Amino acid sequence: MASLPLPEDPHLGIDGIKDKETKEKKKPIESVVFREDSGEGDRDMAPTAGGSIHRSGSRPQLDVSKAEIQGNVEEKYPTILLPNQSDDISHLALDIGGSLIKLVYFSRHEDQPVNDKRKRSVTERLGISNGNRRSYPILGGRLHFVKFETTKITECLDFIYSKQLHCGAESCYSDGPGNDNAIIKATGGGAYKFADLFKERLGVSLDKEDEMDCLVAGANFLLKAIRHEAFTHMEGYKEFVQIDQNDLFPYLLVNIGSGVSMIKVDGDGKFQRVSGTNVGGGTYWGLGSLLTKCKSFDELLELSQKGDNRTIDMLVGDIYGGMDYSKIGLSASTIASSFGKTISESKELEDYRPEDISLSLLRMISYNIGQISYLTALRFGLKRIFFGGFFIRGHAYTMDTISFAVQFWSKGEAQAMFLRHEGFLGVLGAFMSYEKHGLDDLMVHQLVERFPMGAPYTGGKIHGPPLGDLNEKISWMEKFVRKGTEITAPVPMIPPGTTGLGGFEVPSSKGGTLRSDASALNVGVLHLVPTLDVFPLLADPKMYEPNTIDLSDHNELEYWFTVLSAHLPDLVDKAVASEGGTDDAKRRGDAFARAFSAHLARLMEEPAAYGKLGLANLLELREECLREFQFIDAYRSIKLRENEASLAVLPDLLMELDSMDEKTRMLTLIEGVLAANIFDWGSRACVDLYHKGTIIEIYRMSRNKMQRPWRVDDFDVFKERMLGAGENKHPPHRRALLFVDNSGADIVLGMLPLARELLRRGTEVVLVANSLPALNDVTAMELPAIVAEAAKHCDILRRAAEAGGLLVDAMINTSDASKNNSPSVPLMVVENGCGSPCIDLRQVSSELAAAAKDADLIILEGMGRALHTNLNACFKCDALKLAMVKNQRLAEKLVNGNIYDCVCKYEPAS
């Protein structure tokens, strides 16, 4: 179960162990559940007796079941969270290649105990066994990805020593450091070449794992576990590809390291190296260093960005007088001979620009790798070709060149696909070799990728200090991330040669050519969330797309960025006020503004930087960023005030409703939900309304202005289903899931009266609310207190709340119950598993999934859950979507209407 992130302990080090002069023996790692990550250092908690430890001989096991990826905005490569890790393990694994060293290391991660009598009662009612829930603190972990040049192996050793990563291996086998049997998993040729050096410098032995085994295991893991791991790249356009786990095999894996290996993968542990070439990344780097004097691989790639290969390569047009050779499908710009133009020119090497040489060399090698790969796939009848290896590194020209070659030779029948974790397949597989079981349990819906801020690691150098706590993070941001004159105009301050915010290394080019890193993907921190499930009432989960608004249109993207930026100063004020307006809160508020503005700037420049982008993703990113800087509930005081004001007038509203006939009451209830939905602090138009009257005045004004027909008006069809007579009479719904939205009038005067009516009709009601705060949305933690207060004025609500376990400490008054013949069907509350104004029904809490199994009515309320997301979602049961549109552009785009138009969309079971 997700729990609120707690303030970071400033004394915690990088691995969640309190910094001391002397090293302490580290505790065993226990099973893990998910916590919402604030993006900071890990917390140290004592293990509990509840955690079980499984041992297999003397070798440690790594449990990667339900693993997920996590990574910093500054890091181009990801971190993987291991929620079910249950043994002491080695802290790291290595892939030591001829050109580069790739390192994966483990850091600890814990959660806080969850002990809620109300929650236990509800989950028992829903049939969730205690064995599926965690009520004790648990330790987990994340995997971090770093790379070094092999020629700078001493930097790698220094890095390992500075973080004491090798001590994890020692503690697995002995009572203290200095044990000769300490082992670290490693793969690649360097695992043999540098074994003595690791023994001498760190006192550890390298346990060599087969290179191909590791490569395939890493690729299979990533393709199964991460929703947006694979993507295509043509002419600068990136498109993510969703891989069906049941249709993954067979495929061709092309690993481009110093050389190139082509592997036909038929399943887990089933593969064969079927081809390869000695012309690969090492060739490019080697020839490039000889011809250009570049000292590093990245420098050589950067040089190619500024090059023009036409000065060196012989093109088809050079042979045919600038004309295409259309008879055989060759354009004038096609390379006929790499470096061919130099034959006819009386020039020395110094006469050619290094930039042009680098680009020509890059294209020569990339074209050949792409062609050989396609021919290999054709030979074995394979349609999928995945390219990995550190030769690619998210470099736009490289990916475009390989993609062009595959498309050209296949006549468009095959596509080149790339991996976000390219380059780390082997080392990930080596790290996974610690485990024996668990991969089969991986589910995509249990992986959540988040993008906290943090100092990056690139090329063996640490740009900015390791960020051990929030104070260090804020200090780093104040130094490297500055705001413009307005809080809405951020300007990332990126030191030359470093990886700044978002992983981009050079200023944006405004010309017609691709930036060298234009497609360098940011890989976030991958959290494994074992308590997430797919919502079982989706009609077709594979076809489900939560986002209604697609931000691939640049104008659409720019508009919503402007909206979010304009709302930012007010949000910062609310966040700071929620923490008492202290100097510390102001500093954190400023850091949040810098961070979120930098996120927006990065996404405006590269919309796919964090994966596929929709409006819901932007709104969720804002909430995650707030939590990262320890603003847990920015609207806490506002919600309390609005709840109190609404509860004060609820008795009068209920009395008014009870005086109506059934049909009038049903219409009034739906009007009330729509009218109360006007209270939304995420809408600028609604915020302006708050200055013109009290919450009750605004509610009454909104309700009085309700005029049918609404912009989308299926009320009559819904009323017929609920109140039909004779042949049209239907039995009451068994169970209704009400996805609630805002605090205050929205929940108290809108959704609770509707829930009460359903209860009166004999329908079980489950109120579904956020697990974590977002804007002024009500949370599952807050709802029981609101229901308890409302129940003081209504027997129907009181008995239902008692039956549903919401009033676990209340005594049932049997005399009152006997006076009223209304059935005591339960009213329950479950959390939805997220902390966003929107909801992705591919990832909901296990509690909600369990509640949905007996539900035959869904009511989605509010812009976030019924318009921004899920407007077009289809369900297996009846669904009612209710919202007031509080944005003019959204009203025009979605319903061809105006601001404050209403949506009442009813869809019978599909």
N, C-alpha and C positions, 0 to 999 in steps of 0.2 A: 504494500500500500504506500502511495506517495505520502510524504510528510513534509511539513514546512521546513525549509532550510533554516538552520540556526546560525547565529553570528559565528564567524570564524575565530578560532583560537589563534591569536597573533604569535603564540610561542610554538606553533606546530611547524615542523620542517616539511620538506618536499614529499616525504613518504608518510606523513601523518604521525611521525614519532617526535615527541618533544625534544627540542634541541638541548643537548647537554654536553658537557666537556667530555664525559666518558660515554662510550657506546654501551647500550643496553642490549641484552638478548631480546630479539623480537618475538612477539607472541605468535602462536599459530593463527592462521587465517580461517575464519569460519564462513558458513553459508551467508549469502548476501541477499538483501532485497533492495529495491530501488529507493533512492531519496532524490528529491529535486536538488540538482547541483547548483550551488551558487557560483560555481566557476572558480572557487578558491582552493587553497591547500586542503588536504584531507584531514579528517578529525580522528583523534586517537581515542578509542574506547576499549574498555576491558572486555574480553570475550566472556560469554555467558555459558552457563551449564547447559543451556538449551541447544547449543550448536554441536553437531556430531562431526567427528573427524574420521575420515576413512583413509587407511594406509594400505599400501600395496608393497610389501617388502621394504627395502630401504630407499627406493626411489620416490621422489615426490611426484604427485599427480596434479595436473592442471585441469580444473573443471571449466570448460568454456561453454557449457550449456547456457543458452540464453544470453550470450555475449552481445555487446553492442559497441558501436564506434563513437568515439568522442575525440574532439581535437580543438585546439585554440584557434581563434581567428588569425592570430599571427603565425600559426603553424600550418604549413602546406600539407602536412601529413598527420594522420589521425591518431587518436587515442582510443583504446577499446576497453570497455568496462566489463569486468567479470563478476557478475552478481552472485554466482553460486560457488565461488572459490572456497574450498574447505580444507586446504592443507598449506603448510609452509611450502613455498616454492622458490626456485631460483628467481632472482629479480630481473634477469635479462636473458636475451638470446641475441646471437650475432649472425650476420651473413657477410662474410669477408670475401669480397670479389677482387678481381684483378685491378679494378679502377676505384671502386667505392666500398665502404663499409656501411652496412645498414644495421641499426641497433633497435631492438624493441625492449622496453623495460617496463616493469610492473610497479605501480604505486597503489597504496592502500586506500580504501574508501569505506565509510561506514554510514549507518543510518541510525535514527533515534527510535526508541521503543514506541510502539503504538498500543495504548491501553485504554480502550473506550468501551464502556459497558453498553452504550447505545448501539455502537457499531457491531459488537458481538451479537447482540440480540437480533438485529436486523439481518445479519449474515446467516445466523442460524435459521431464521425464518425463510431465507432464500435458499437454504440447502447448501450453503458453503461450509465445508467442514473446517474445523480449527486447524487440521493438518495442512490446509492450503493457505493459511494465514500466518504472518509473522508478528509476534507481540514482544520481541526482545531485540536488543541491539545486535547488529550483524556486521561483519567486516566484508568488504568486497574489494574490487580492484579495477584499474584501468591500464591499458597498454598505450605507451607513448612511443612515437616513432622519430628517430633521429638518424642523420646520415653524415658520414665523414669521407674524405678522400683517403684512399688506402695509403698514399704516400705520406699522409699526416696521421698515421696510426697512433702516434704519441698523444695527439689531441684526444683521440677516442679513449685511450687509457686514462688520461687525466680526467676526462669527463666521468668515466665510470668510477674512478677513485673519489672524485669530489662529491659525488652523490652517494658513495658507499654502496653502489649497486651490487658489487661482488660479495658484500657481506650477507646478502640474502642466500647466496649459494652456500656459504660456509655454515650458516645457522641450520641449514637443512640436514646436515650430516654430523654435526658435532656440537659440543656445548659452548664453543667459543671460536673466535677467529684463529687462523693459523693452521687449520687442518689441511693436510696434504690431499685429502680426498674431495675437497670442494670442487664442484663441477658446474660449468656453464654450457648450455646447448649452443652449438654453432654449426653453420653450414658454409659452403663455398670453399674454394681452394685455399684461401688464406687461413682457414681453420687448421690446416696442416702446417702451412708455412710459418705462421706466427704463434704456434702453440707454446713454444719455449718462452717467447716474449711475455705472453700472458701469465705463464707460471712464474717467471722472474719478477715481473712488476706487480702482479696482483695476488699471486699465490693460488691461482685457480687453474684447473685443467679444463680444456675444451673438449666436450663430448661431441664428436663429429656426427652429424646427421646427413643422410643422403640428400644431395642437392635437388634432384628431381622430385623425390618424395615431398620435400618441403615446399617446393614451388607449386605443385599441384594441390597439396593440402591447403596452402594459403589462398590460392585462387578459388577453390571450391567453397571455402569458408566465407570469403567475401561476397561471392556471387549469390550465395544462399542467404546471407545474413543481412545485407545492406540494400535497402530499397533503391537507392540511387548510386550504385557502385559503377555500373557500366554506362557508357555514353558513346555516341557517334560524334564526329567532328568533320564538317565539310565547309570549306570556304569561310572559316571563322565562325560558323554556326554550330553550337553545341546542343545536342538533344539527348536527354537521358532515356535509357532503355530499361523497362521493367522486365526482369528475367523470372519466368515461371520456374520455381524449384522443381516441379514435376517434369519439366521439359528442358532441363539444362544440358543434359548429355545427349550425344557426344558433342564436343567442341574442340577447336584447335587453339592451343595456348602458345603464343609466340612471345618468348621471353628475350628481350633485347638487353643484354648486359655488355660485357666486353666483346663477346661473340653472341650468336643467336641460336637458341634452341627452339624447335617446333615440336610440340607435344600434343598427341591425340589423346584426349581425356574422355574415358568412357564411363567413369563413375568414381566414387570415393575409393582411393587406393588402386584404381584401374586406369593405367595410362601407358603410353609407349612413345618414346622419342622417335619420330618418324622422319625428321629432316633437321636442317640447320645450315648455318653459314658462318665462316670465320670473319666475315665482314660485318662488324657491328659497332657498338658504342666505343670500344677500344680503338677500332680503326679510325673512327671520326676524331677521337681525342688525340691519338698518336700522330696521324697525318696532319691534323690541325695544328698541333703544337710545333711540328717541324716547319710547317709552311707559314704560320702566322706569329709564332713565338708566344702564343697565349699560355698562361701558366695554370689555368684550371678549366674544367669542363664547362662550368657555368659561364666563364668569361668567353669561351669559344661560342657557346650558344647565343650569348648576348651580342656578340659581334655579328652573327648571321642576321640579326634583326635589321641591321643597317646596310646589308649587302644588296648587290644587284648581280645575279648570276649570269645575266646576258653578256657581261663583259668577258666571261670566261667560257661558258658553255656554248656549244654549237647547237643552234635551234633549227627546227625544220624550215623556218622562214629564211634562215641564213643560206640554206641550200637551194630553196625554190624562190629566191628573189622576193622574199617577204610574203609569199603566198602560202595558204594552207595546202596540205596534200590531202584533199578531201576524199579522194578515191579510196584511201585506206583509213580514213577517219582521223588524220593527224592535223592538229591546228598549227599555225605558224609559230606559236609560242612553246610547242612541245620540245623537250630536250632531245635532240638527235644524238649528241655525244657529249657526255660530261667532260669538262676541261678541253673539249675539242677545238675551241677557238684559239687556244694558245699555240697550236701547231703552226698556224700560218702567220703568227706574229713574232717579230724579232724583239722580244722583250725578256728582261730578266725577272726573277721572282719579285724583286723589290719594286718593279714597275706596276705590279698588281696590288689593288687594295686588299688588305687582310679581310675586310668585311665581305668582299665578293668571293674570296677563296672559301671562307667559312660557309657561306650560304650554298655555293656550288657543291662543296663536299657533303654538306648536310643532305641536300636533295639527291645526290648520287646514291648515297647509302640508304636513305629512306625509301626511294623508289625501288631499289633492288630488294630490300627487305619486304616491301609490300607485294611486289610481283611474285617472289618465291613463296611467300606465305599463301597467296591465293592459289597458286599452282599446287601447293601441298594440300590445301583444303579440297580442291577439285579432285585430286587423286583419290582422296578417301571419302568423297561425298559429304563434306562438312559445310554447313551453311553459316555457322557462327565462328568468327575469328576474333579472339581477344588478344590485344597487345599489352604487354607489361614490361617491366624492366626499367632501370634508371636512365636509359638513353632517352626516354620520352619526356619525363618530368613536366607534363602539362604544357609542353612547348607547342605553340599553335602551328608554326611552320612544319614541325616534324609530323604532327598528327594529320595536318592537311595533306602533306605529301604522301604519307602512307595510305590515307583514305582514298586519294585520287588514284593511286596505283591499283588498289584493290577494286575500286569501281570501274576503272578503265578496262582492266583485263577480264573482269567478270561480266562486262557489259551491263553493269548495274544490278546483277543478281546477288552479289555478296556485299557485305558491309564490314568495314573495319570498326571494331569496338575497342574502347580504351577503358582503363580502370582508374578510379580515383586514387587507389593505393598502389599505383604502378611503382615498381622498384622495391616494394616491401613484401612481395609474395613469399620469397624464400625465407626471410627472417621470421615472418609470421608463422609459417609452417614449422620452423625450428622451435619457436616458442610453444606452439601447440603440441609438439612431440612430448612435452611433459605430461600430457593427459592421455588417458586410455579410453574414456567414454564421454559422451555428452554432445558431440556434434549433431547427432540425429535429432536432438531436442531443440535445435535453433529454429526460431520463428521470426520472420521479418517484422511482424507487428509488435514484437517485444523489444525492438531496437529503436531508440530515440536519439537523434543526433542534435547536439546543442553547440552553440558557438560563443563561448565565453572569451573575454579578452585575455591576452597574455603575451609575454615576451617570446619571440620565436627562436628556434634553433635552426641554423642553416650552415651547411658546409663545415661543421665542426666548431663553429664559433657561436657563442651565446651573445646575441644582440640584446642587451639589457639583461639585468640579473634574473636568476630564477625567482619567480614570484611566489614566495612562501605564504603570504597572507594578504589581506585586502589592502592594508596600508601601503605595502610595497607596490601592489598593482596600481593604486591611485597615484603614487609618486611617479611611477614609470609613465603613466598616461599623461600626467601634468607636464612631463618633460618631452614626450614624443608625439602627443596628440593635442593639437591646439585648436581652439574654436576660431571662427572668423569674428567679424564685428558683431554678428548676430549668432545666437545659439543655434540657429537653423542653418548656418552655413559653415560646416566643419571643413578644415583643411588638414589632412593628415601630414604630419611632419616626419618625413622618412629620410633618415640619414643615408647618404650615398652608399650604395653597395650592401645595404642591409635589407632584410625583409621587413617591411613596415606593416601597417594594418592591412589585413586581408591577404597578405602574402604577395602583394605586387611589388616589384623591385625597381621599376623604372617609371618615369613620368609617362602619362598617357600620350600616345602619338595621335595627332589629329589628321594624319594623312590617310591614304588609301591602303596602306599596308597593315598587316597584323602586328600587334605588339608581340614581343618574344614570349611574354607570359600571359597573353590575353586570355588563355584558357586554363591558366594555373588554378586548379580547383582548391578551394578551402575545404579542408576536412575537419569537421568538428569533433568534439568529444562524444564518443559513442557510448551511450548509457544502455545497459541491459535492464529492462523493466519486466521482471517475471510476472507481475500482476496485471499486465495488459493483455487484452483479447480482442478479436474482431467482433464487432457487434453482430450477433447472430440473426438479426431481423433484416439485414440488408438483402435485397432481392438478388443481387449479383455482386459479391464483394470484388471480383476481378475487374468489373466494369465501373465500379464506384470511383468517382472523383469528387472529393469534398469541396474544392474551391469552385465557386460560381463565377468569380471574376478572375480571368486569366491575365496575368501581367506581362505576357510576351509582347503586347502592344506597348511601344515605348511611351506614347502619349498617356495611356492609362497608368503606366508605372509612374510617370512624372507627376500626374495628378495626385495619386495616393501618397507619394513621397511628400508632396507639398502639404497635404492634409495632416500627415503625421508630424511633420516638422512644425507646422503652425500650432499644433496641440502640445508640443513638447514643453514650452516654458510653463504652461499651466500645470502640466503633469509633474514637473520638477517641484513647483511650489507646493502641490498637494503632498508629494512624497516627503519633502523636507518637513512640512508641518506635521505629518504623521509620526515623525520621529522627534517631535518636540522643538524643532527649529534650532537645534544645537549647532555649534560650529562643525562638529563631526558630520552631522546630517547634511549641512550645506556643502561640505567638501565632497561627500559621497554623491549628493545630488548633481554637483558640477561634473563629477566623473561619469555618472550615468549619462548626462547630456552629451558629453564628449564621445562616449562609447557608442550610444545609439545613433548619433549624428554620423559617426565614422562608418557604422554599419550601413546606413542609408547611402552615404557617399560611395562606398564600395559596391553596393548593389546597383546603384544608378549606373556606375561604370561597367559592371559585369553582372547582369541580373541573375545569371546561373551560377554565380560564385559559390553559393551554399547549397546547390542542388536546384531542383525544379521550384520555381517561385510562384506563389499565389498570394492573394490578399491575406488569407488566413495565416500564412507563414510569417508575413510581416507583423501582424498583430501579435502573434505568439512570440516573435523575436523581441518585441518591445517589453513584454511581460518578463521574459527570461532575463533581459538586461537589467530590469529593475531588481529582480531577485538577486542577481549577481552582485549588486552593490548594496545588498541587505535591506532593501525596501520591501518588506514582506507584504504589507497591505497599505498602500498609499491612501486609500479611501476609507480607512477603518472608522474614523470619527464621523465622517459624512454618512456612512451606512448606518451606524448606530442611531444617529439623529433622525434619519428618514424612516428607519424602522419604528422608532418610538412614536413619531408623528402619525404614521399610517395605522399602527395598532390602536391608537387612541380613537380613531373613527371607524374601525372595523365593526364593532357591535352595531352601530347604526346602519351600516351597509348591509349586514347580514339580516337585520330586522326588515329592511326595505326589500331585500330579495325574497324573504319568506312570505311577504304579503302578495307576491305576484303569482299568476298562474304559471304552469310549467313551461309553456311556449314563450311567454314574455320573459320569464326568468332566464331561459337558455340564451335568448338573444342578448339580454342585458349582461349576462356573464361574459360572452364573447366580446361585446363592446367594452366591458370593463378591462379585459385582458389587453385589448388593443390600445385603449386609452391610457392604461397604466404603463404601457411599454414606452411611453414618451420619456420616462425618466432614465436617461442614459448619459453618463458623464463622458462617454466616448464620442458623443456627437456635439460638434460645435454649436449647431442650431439649438440643441436642447440645453446646453450650458448657458446660452444667452437667455433662455426662458427662465432659468432659475433666479435671475436677477429681477424678474417682473412679478413675482408672487410666491406665496408659500406652496409647499408640496401639495396640500389639499386643494388649494385654489386652482393650481395647474391641472390636477387630476380632474376636477369637476368641469373645468373649461374644456379639457380634451374630450371627456365623455359626452358633454352636451353638444359638441361639434360633430359627433359620429353621424354621418349621413350615408345610408345605403343607396345604391350599390357601392361597395368598396371597389378599389381598383382591381383586386382579384377577389371575387366573392363567390365562394362555394358554401356559404352558410346554410342555404336551404337544403342542400344535399346532406350536409352534416346533421342538420336538425331532423331530417327524415330518418336517418340512421339511428339517431338517439331517441326520437319520440314518435316514430311511425306507429300507426294503429292498424288494426285488422290484418290483412295479408302483408302489409308492409311493416308490421311490428317485429322488431329484432330483440333478442335477449340482451341484457346488459353486457358490456365488455367484461371479460374476466379480470384483466389487470391493465391499467393504463400507466405508461411511463410519461411523466411530465418533465420535459427538459426546461428548467426555469432559467431566468435571465438575471435581472437586476434586483438589488435590495430595495427596501422601501415600498412605495406604492405598487410597484410591479409585482412583487411576490405577495405582499399582504392584501392588497385590494384587487389584484388581478388573478393570479394563479391559485392562491389558497381558496377563494370562493369557488372557483371552477373545480378544484380538487374536492371540495366539500360536496358539490353537486354530484360528482361521480360516486363518491362514497355513499351518498344518500340513495343512489340507484343500485347499490350493491357491488360496485366495481372496486377492486383493490387498487390503491394508488401508490405509485412510487415516485417521489420527487427526486429528480436527478440534477445534481448541482456540481459546481466545480470542486475539484480536490484542493486547489490553491486559489488565492485571490487573483482577480484580474479586473481592473477598473472598479466599478461599483457593483459587480456581479456578486450575488449571494453565493456562499460556499456551503458545502455539505456539513462543515463543522458549525456553521452559524444557524442552519435551518432548525435544528431541534429546539433551540431556545425561542425562536420566532413562533414555531408551532405550539410550544408549551404556553406561551403568552396568549396566542390566539385561542387556544383550547379553553382558557379560563372563561371565555364568553360563549362557548358553543359545545353542546354535548356531543354532537356528531364528530367534531374534530377531536374532542377529548377521548372518546371511546376508541376511535380509529387510531389515534396516536398511541394509546395504551396497548392496543392489539398489535401495533406494529413495532413496539419496543422503544418508542421515542420518549415515553414517560416512565422509564424503568424504576424510578424512585417514588412514583405516585401510587397512592392507594385507590383502587377502583371502588367507587361508591355504588354498591349494588342497588341501593334504593333508587338512585337516579337512573340507573340502567333499566330498572323494571318499569319506570314511568315512560320510557321512550321505546317504541318498537323498532326503531331503525337498526338495521343489522350492523354488528360491530366488525365490519371488514377493516383490514389494517391499512394504515397510512404509514409508509416507510420513507426513509431517505437513504440514497446511495450516492457516492461520489462518482463522477464521470471519468476520472483518471487524468484530467488535464488541468492546466492553469491558464487558460486563454479565453478570450471572448468568443472564440469559435470552437468547433469540435470536429475532429477527424474520426469518423466512426470505424475506421480500420484499427484504431488504437484506443480502446476504452477499458475501464477498470474491470477486473474479473467479477466484482460485485454487480456492476451494471449488466454484464453479459449474462450472469446467472439470473438476474431479475427479468431480463428480456425473454427468457425461454418460455415463460408462461404469459407473456403480454400479447394482447391483440389490438392495442391502441397506442399510438405514439403521438404526443403533442410536442412539437418543437416551437419554442417561443423566443422571439427576439431577433434582431438583425444578424447577430453573430452566428447563431445556430440554425436560423431558418432562411436567411438571405445570403450573407457572405459565404456560408457553407450550407450544403444540404438542400438548397431550393429545388434542385433537380434530382435529388436522391430518391430511389424507389425502394419500397419496403415490402416485406412479406405480409404485413398486417395493415390495418387502417392507419392512416397518418394525417394529422392536422397540423398545418404550418401557419403560425400566427405572428405577425410583425407589423409595426408601424415603420415606414421608410423615413429615416431621419437624415437623408443626404440627397440633395437634388440630383446629382449626377447618377447615383445609384438608382433613384426612382426612374429617371429617364431610360437608363440602360436596361434595367431588369423588367420593369412593368409599364414602360412608356407612359409614366405618370409624373407626379410632382411630389415635393417634399411633404411629409405627413400623410401621404396616401397609405391605405391599409391593405394588407394581404391576409386573406383567409382562404387558404388553399387546402382542400380536403381531397384525399386520394384513397379510395377503398383498397383493400388488400390486393396486391398484384398476383 
